[in-house]
């Protein structure tokens, strides 16, 4: 496709809505995961090889962290082209999470197979999220001085 510098490959009005939808998919998946960790920690504690009185609190705390990290998604869903700095932070957080989880898993001892499988699920989840968020970030970027700040 040959576009001039001021043309957007997607219709101007569609781009922010597509970006919003992609970010919302990641947001809702993250929030659903968080609520499961908070509401049913006993179902997830064994996968993280934690037990005892603190295990449920640990899993619930991870769920609360998921919610906390997702607060920045709301302004981006509202207006992805206007909240570019916030959007960039979200993409960076996703990349950091994916990289960190991958490094942790690569260093795990072989006898931690259940925990390794749990981390592998987070890696897959975060990789998919990173693809969606990066696509949304690119789709929603301003392409001309006239389009800046519009959605």
C-alpha atoms as one frame of an Amber mdcrd trajectory, in Angstrom:
protein
   0.000   0.000   0.000   1.392   3.354  -1.001   0.264   6.084   1.386   1.387
   9.658   1.566   2.806  10.738   4.955  -0.535  12.248   5.980  -2.620   9.204
   5.017  -3.401   6.529   7.545  -3.685   2.921   6.300  -6.894   2.553   8.351
  -9.799   4.945   8.090  -9.110   7.820  10.528 -12.214   7.115  12.584 -11.648
   3.344  12.782  -8.057   3.391  14.060  -8.763   4.595  17.618 -11.672   2.174
  17.972  -9.566  -0.755  16.839  -6.828   0.318  19.275  -9.385   0.663  22.088
 -10.718  -2.820  21.362  -7.245  -4.386  21.417  -6.304  -2.664  24.678  -9.683
  -3.566  26.193  -9.147  -7.246  25.338  -5.867  -7.262  27.280  -7.406  -5.204
  30.103 -10.395  -7.501  30.556  -8.247 -10.643  30.392  -5.935  -9.183  33.053
  -8.808  -8.094  35.304 -10.525 -11.483  34.947  -7.270 -13.177  35.978  -6.855
 -10.773  38.901 -10.381 -11.382  40.157  -9.856 -15.143  39.985  -6.640 -14.863
  42.004  -8.373 -12.651  44.571 -11.614 -14.618  44.764 -10.301 -18.184  44.520
  -6.698 -18.162  45.732  -6.838 -21.811  46.840  -7.292 -22.845  43.205  -4.013
 -21.154  42.207  -1.702 -21.603  45.202  -0.632 -25.175  44.306   0.476 -24.081
  40.823   2.907 -21.652  42.469   4.121 -24.235  44.941   3.143 -22.088  47.901
   1.408 -23.563  50.903   0.621 -22.810  54.492  -1.206 -19.873  56.046   0.443
 -17.291  53.795  -0.236 -19.054  50.491  -3.747 -17.703  49.982  -2.703 -14.195
  50.980   0.232 -14.400  48.560  -2.005 -15.375  45.626  -4.559 -12.692  46.520
  -1.758 -10.117  46.693  -0.636 -11.095  43.184  -4.238 -10.560  42.058  -4.264
  -7.107  43.650  -1.007  -6.298  41.847  -2.670  -7.280  38.558  -5.472  -4.814
  39.282  -3.000  -2.096  40.237  -0.996  -2.535  37.036  -4.159  -2.273  34.963
  -5.297   1.114  36.279  -3.290   2.817  33.516  -5.307   1.006  30.845  -8.456
   3.051  31.510  -7.273   6.417  30.091  -5.740   4.595  27.130  -9.016   2.813
  26.406 -10.793   6.173  26.677  -8.467   7.915  24.219  -5.441   5.978  22.933
  -4.047   8.761  20.770  -4.256  11.361  23.528  -2.592   9.313  26.285   0.528
   8.256  24.387   2.895   8.410  27.385   0.577   6.234  29.458   0.181   3.894
  26.490   3.963   3.620  26.118   4.244   2.739  29.818   1.666  -0.038  29.395
   3.559  -1.507  26.447   6.847  -1.238  28.388   5.311  -2.939  31.452   4.095
  -5.791  29.260   7.526  -6.183  27.666   9.260  -6.083  31.068   6.883  -8.718
  32.420   7.404 -10.997  29.434  11.186 -10.585  29.557  11.381 -11.077  33.318
   9.152 -14.155  33.312  11.163 -15.650  30.463  14.459 -15.066  32.282  13.095
 -16.493  35.532  11.760 -19.579  33.781  15.050 -20.134  31.934  16.866 -20.275
  35.285  14.375 -22.565  37.043  15.495 -25.876  38.460  14.089 -28.948  36.688
  12.346 -30.129  39.874  10.039 -27.089  39.710   8.020 -28.469  36.790   4.612
 -27.369  38.122   5.866 -23.854  38.807   7.632 -23.776  35.441   4.361 -24.667
  33.712   2.597 -21.844  35.577   5.259 -19.353  34.542   5.011 -20.661  30.957
   1.278 -19.826  30.974   2.098 -16.264  32.080   4.713 -16.030  29.324   2.168
 -17.077  26.694  -0.466 -14.746  28.162   1.941 -11.792  28.290   3.344 -12.481
  24.808  -0.166 -12.372  23.344  -0.881  -9.216  25.332   2.303  -7.569  24.088
   1.386  -8.306  20.462  -2.090  -6.800  20.937  -0.821  -3.758  22.825   1.996
  -3.067  20.362  -0.428  -3.341  17.451  -2.836  -0.974  19.202  -0.014   1.473
  19.934   1.016   1.548  16.284  -2.550   1.743  14.978  -3.431   4.671  17.234
  -0.365   6.814  16.610  -0.939  10.245  15.115   0.043  10.337  11.446  -0.150
  14.020  10.680  -0.190  17.308  12.579  -3.919  17.604  11.802  -4.732  14.243
  13.447  -2.901  14.840  16.747  -5.218  14.689  19.743  -8.244  13.564  17.735
 -10.057  10.281  18.196
